[in-house]
Amino acid sequence: VQLVESGGGLVQPGGSLRLSCVASGFTFSSSVMSWYCPAPGKEREFVASIGWSAGSTRYADSVRGRFTISRDNAYNTMYLQMNRLKPEDTAIYYCKAVAPGRIDAWGQGTQVTVSS
């Protein structure tokens, strides 16, 4: 099982980034995929998730309306479109997969820095 994130970088406040998570080694189309990032007092905090059919999405209150999670099962890839970024969005963003067969895996993370 492997999850590889990309798309992080340095962006000015108000800017946008698109993160990607490419999955392999399990049945991606049957998985629930999520994004997490560290938060004060927590190792990792929920950001957003998407169900296997892409019809079910959830967002943390702090990102709802600014971030959009999506997936392309044909390419085993999940995305996080991040708009109107704020300095407090600065973090390492981790991809997580939960799938049949006791799959519960994390990626290595991609750094997002929002600064002028």
Kinemage of the C-alpha trace (Angstrom):
@kinemage 1
@onewidth
@group {chain A} dominant
@subgroup {mainchain}
@vectorlist {calphas} color= white
{ca val a 1} P 0.000 0.000 0.000
{ca gln a 2} L 1.395 3.362 -0.976
{ca leu a 3} L 0.065 6.915 -0.857
{ca val a 4} L 2.109 9.688 -2.440
{ca glu a 5} L 1.136 13.317 -1.924
{ca ser a 6} L 2.257 16.220 -4.067
{ca gly a 7} L 1.308 19.777 -4.919
{ca gly a 8} L 2.390 21.568 -1.775
{ca gly a 9} L 4.466 24.727 -1.828
{ca leu a 10} L 4.723 28.375 -0.858
{ca val a 11} L 1.787 30.624 -1.687
{ca gln a 12} L 0.715 34.117 -0.665
{ca pro a 13} L -2.385 34.658 1.480
{ca gly a 14} L -5.480 34.528 -0.698
{ca gly a 15} L -3.799 32.234 -3.179
{ca ser a 16} L -4.606 28.669 -4.240
{ca leu a 17} L -2.966 25.259 -4.325
{ca arg a 18} L -4.096 21.845 -5.524
{ca leu a 19} L -2.845 18.836 -3.608
{ca ser a 20} L -2.846 15.334 -5.094
{ca cys a 21} L -2.631 11.905 -3.494
{ca val a 22} L -1.846 8.969 -5.775
{ca ala a 23} L -2.708 5.569 -4.325
{ca ser a 24} L -1.532 2.059 -5.116
{ca gly a 25} L -1.640 -1.416 -3.602
{ca phe a 26} L -5.330 -1.553 -2.735
{ca thr a 27} L -8.755 -1.143 -4.305
{ca phe a 28} L -8.896 2.636 -4.481
{ca ser a 29} L -12.478 2.728 -5.775
{ca ser a 30} L -13.691 1.051 -2.553
{ca ser a 31} L -11.833 3.346 -0.203
{ca val a 32} L -12.722 6.326 1.932
{ca met a 33} L -10.025 8.937 1.441
{ca ser a 34} L -9.184 11.829 3.723
{ca trp a 35} L -6.825 14.739 4.273
{ca tyr a 36} L -5.362 15.568 7.684
{ca cys a 37} L -2.880 18.078 9.027
{ca pro a 38} L -1.245 18.680 12.433
{ca ala a 39} L -2.945 21.054 14.839
{ca pro a 40} L -1.985 22.469 18.260
{ca gly a 41} L -2.298 19.667 20.786
{ca lys a 42} L -3.086 17.071 18.125
{ca glu a 43} L -0.869 14.900 16.015
{ca arg a 44} L -3.224 15.183 13.060
{ca glu a 45} L -6.560 16.929 12.635
{ca phe a 46} L -9.277 16.126 10.131
{ca val a 47} L -9.482 18.440 7.118
{ca ala a 48} L -11.768 16.705 4.609
{ca ser a 49} L -12.930 13.280 3.455
{ca ile a 50} L -14.627 11.728 0.452
{ca gly a 51} L -16.522 8.470 0.107
{ca trp a 52} L -15.865 5.773 -2.447
{ca ser a 53} L -18.452 7.090 -4.878
{ca ala a 54} L -17.401 10.734 -4.458
{ca gly a 55} L -20.984 11.534 -3.518
{ca ser a 56} L -20.235 11.906 0.166
{ca thr a 57} L -17.875 14.633 1.309
{ca arg a 58} L -17.148 16.133 4.712
{ca tyr a 59} L -15.140 19.184 5.732
{ca ala a 60} L -13.732 20.705 8.878
{ca asp a 61} L -15.472 23.962 9.757
{ca ser a 62} L -12.217 25.857 9.261
{ca val a 63} L -11.973 24.938 5.568
{ca arg a 64} L -15.603 24.557 4.456
{ca gly a 65} L -16.303 26.867 1.549
{ca arg a 66} L -12.611 27.323 0.732
{ca phe a 67} L -11.368 23.765 0.126
{ca thr a 68} L -12.861 21.155 -2.199
{ca ile a 69} L -12.046 17.454 -2.023
{ca ser a 70} L -12.472 15.248 -5.078
{ca arg a 71} L -11.290 11.947 -6.519
{ca asp a 72} L -10.730 10.246 -9.842
{ca asn a 73} L -11.086 6.498 -9.416
{ca ala a 74} L -9.818 5.906 -12.961
{ca tyr a 75} L -6.434 7.334 -11.924
{ca asn a 76} L -6.418 6.214 -8.257
{ca thr a 77} L -6.012 9.834 -7.270
{ca met a 78} L -7.565 12.135 -4.701
{ca tyr a 79} L -7.320 15.914 -4.800
{ca leu a 80} L -7.689 18.850 -2.441
{ca gln a 81} L -8.313 22.194 -4.118
{ca met a 82} L -7.339 24.871 -1.609
{ca asn a 83} L -8.590 28.389 -2.317
{ca arg a 84} L -8.435 31.653 -0.357
{ca leu a 85} L -5.541 30.274 1.652
{ca lys a 86} L -4.714 31.801 5.021
{ca pro a 87} L -1.451 31.794 7.016
{ca glu a 88} L -3.108 29.490 9.546
{ca asp a 89} L -3.513 26.871 6.799
{ca thr a 90} L 0.266 26.412 6.883
{ca ala a 91} L 0.961 22.764 7.724
{ca ile a 92} L 2.041 19.412 6.367
{ca tyr a 93} L -1.013 17.826 4.728
{ca tyr a 94} L -1.327 14.047 4.926
{ca cys a 95} L -3.421 11.718 2.799
{ca lys a 96} L -5.191 8.809 4.508
{ca ala a 97} L -6.889 5.737 3.041
{ca val a 98} L -9.319 3.338 4.684
{ca ala a 99} L -10.359 0.405 2.518
{ca pro a 100} L -11.613 -3.193 2.719
{ca gly a 101} L -8.993 -5.690 3.777
{ca arg a 102} L -8.019 -3.738 6.889
{ca ile a 103} L -6.340 -1.045 4.861
{ca asp a 104} L -5.561 2.002 7.030
{ca ala a 105} L -2.633 3.864 5.509
{ca trp a 106} L -0.992 7.295 5.544
{ca gly a 107} L 1.122 9.125 3.034
{ca gln a 108} L 4.375 10.925 3.799
{ca gly a 109} L 2.818 14.401 3.665
{ca thr a 110} L 3.265 17.523 1.560
{ca gln a 111} L 4.170 20.919 3.013
{ca val a 112} L 1.868 23.885 2.468
{ca thr a 113} L 3.198 27.299 3.488
{ca val a 114} L 1.027 30.402 3.267
{ca ser a 115} L 3.079 33.542 3.727
{ca ser a 116} L 3.681 36.924 2.171
